[in-house]
Amino acid sequence: MLASLIIGGMLLLAIVAASGWGAVVLPADARIAVHYGSENHQYLVSKRAGLLIWPALGVILYGALGGIVASSLAAGWVPGVRDVLVPAVLVVVLAFQAGALITARRLFVTPSGRGARTIWMSGRGIRRR
């Protein structure tokens, strides 16, 4: 169980580092997707909000799941579930965050890395001109 929490902490640091990377690489007017389901179910937020939401979600999940796994609530669980739950959930959060940051970089940074691309919003998402 201790290894699970240590690995979860390392994944949480990776989530924070990914947000730091996004803060440096993405332009100020970039929009970051917050997923709530498939690719078609996402909400675009400002760069600052998007870079804060993902680590906040990681901290909340780490605290909640880590607390449950370490408490007497999980005493009767199969040890493998207690060992894998926190890292598995945080890997999913990190993967969704990486996808959101890669999408934001693809949509808002030119291939040369200078300036933002011109985009327009449709009723169903972002389309490039």
Secondary structure, 3 states (H helix, E strand, C coil): CHHHHHHHHHHHHHHHHHHHHHHHHCCCCCEEEEECCCCCCEEEEEHHHHHHHHHHHHHHHHHHHHHHHHCHHHCCCCHHHHHHHHHHHHHHHHHHHHHHHHHHHHHHCCCCCCCCCCEEEECCEEEEC
